[in-house]
Amino acid sequence: MRDFSQTGDDNAMKYSISNRKIGVAAAFAVAILAIAIPALAQSEGLSMLGNLTKGEWTVKHRDGSVDSKVCVRTGQELIQLRHSERGCSRFVVEDAAFKVTVQYTCPGNGYGRTYVRRETDSLVQIESQGISSGLPFHIAGEARRTGTC
C-alpha cells in the first residue's frame, strides 16, 4: 500500500521551491528595471540641447577672457567646455524645456557641473565650474551661433 501522506509532503515541498524560484526571479526583474529605467531616462534626455541650431558657436566669457569657439552638432558639446575628452560619465540633474543642468566626471582629469539656459535656438547662457587638470575652473558667459563648422 502506498503512503499518500508522503506524496502530499513532496508536492508541498515542490510547490514551496517553485514559489521561491518565482520570488527570486521577480526580485531580480525588479532590480534590473530599477537600473534600466533611469539609464533610459538619462540617454533620452537633454532634448533642449538637441534643438539648438547646429554650427559654430562663440562663447563670450563674462570675466573678459578670450572668446572660445565650439562646433555644435548635438548641443551636448556645450556641457564639457573644459573637458573635451570622451569617456566622461554624466548625470542629468535638471532637464527642462529651456534649461539643463548636467554633472559629469572625467576619470583622471576632474569633473564639472554645467548649467545651460536657452534664450533662443541660437543663443544660450552657460555657467560651468569644476576641476580640470587638477585646477579649479569657473565659466560664465553666453554662447551664440556665429557660423558653420
N, C-alpha and C positions, 0 to 999 in steps of 0.2 A: 504494500500500500504506500502511496505517495504522501509525503508530509506537505500539505498546501500552505501551512504557515511559513515555512522556509521560503517558498516561492513568492509569497506576498512580500516578505522582507527584501528579497532580491529585487523585486520590481520597485519597491520603495527606494532602495539604495540607488538603482539605475536612474530613477526619476530625480532623486536628490542631486546626483552627479551631473545629470543633464541640465538641471536648473542652474547649478553653479557655473557650468560652462557658458550658458547663455548670459548669466550675470556678468561674468568676466568679459565676454565678447562685447556686451553692451557698454560696460565701463570703458573698455578700450576704444570703442567707436566714439563715445562722448569726448574722451581725451583727444582723439585725433581731430574731431570737429572744433574743439576749443582752440587748437593750434591753427588749424587751416583757415577758419573764418576770418580771424584778424589778419592773417597773411594775405588773404584775398582782398580784404578791405585796403590794406596798405598798398598793394600793387595797382589797384584800380583807382586810387585817389589822385589828387593834385590836378584835377581837370582844369582848374583856373589857369594853371601854368601852360597846359596844353593848348589853350585858346589864345595865347599871346601870338602876335604877328611874328612869323619866322624872319630871320635875317640877322644882320649885325646890330648889336645894341651897344650903346656907350653908357658906361656907369660914371656919373659925376659924383665925386665924393664930397661930402659936406665939410670935411676937415681941410679942404684945399689941396689934397694930394692929387697927383696926376690922374687924369681920366683913364679908365681902362675899357677895353673893347671885348665883347663876348659874342660869339656866334651862337645864336639861339635857334635850335632845331626842335626841341621838345618843351622848352621853357624851364626844365629842371636844371639847365646849366647855370641858372641864376642862384641856385641853392648853395653851391660849393665854390664860391668865388676865390677862396684861398686854398682850396684843396682840389686841384684839378685831376688827381689820380682816380682811377677806377677802383672798385673793391671796397668802397666805404659802405658801412651799413647805415640805413636811415630809419628814423621813426617819425611818423607824421603826428605832430602834436595837435594841429588845427588844420582843417581842410574845408574852407567855406567858399562861397561864390566869388568873393572879392579879396580874400586873403588866405595865406597858408603860413604855417609855422612848421619847420622841419628841424629835427635834431639829428646829427649824424656823427659817426665815429670812423676815423680812418686809421686802421691798425698801423702803429709805428710812426704816425705823423700828426696825431692830435684829433681834435673834434671841433664841432661848431653847432651853432643854433641860428637859423636864418628865418626871418620874418619877411614876407613879400606881400605888399598890398597893391592891388591893381587899381589904377585910376582909369586907364583906357587899355585897349589891346596893344598899344604901343608905348605905354608909359606906366612904370611901376615904382613904388618906393621900397627900398631894401634896407634892412638892418640885420647885421650878422656879427656874431662875436664868438670867440673860442680860442683854441691854441693851435698854432701851425708851426711845425719845425721847432717845437719847444718854446715858442714865444707867443704871448697873447696878441690877439688882433681884435679890432672893432671896425666895422664898416657901416657907415650910414650915408645914404645918398639916394639918388634916383637913377633909374636906368630907362633909356629911351631908344626906340628903334631908330637907327640912323642910316641904314642902307642894307645892301645884300652882302652875303659872305659865301 
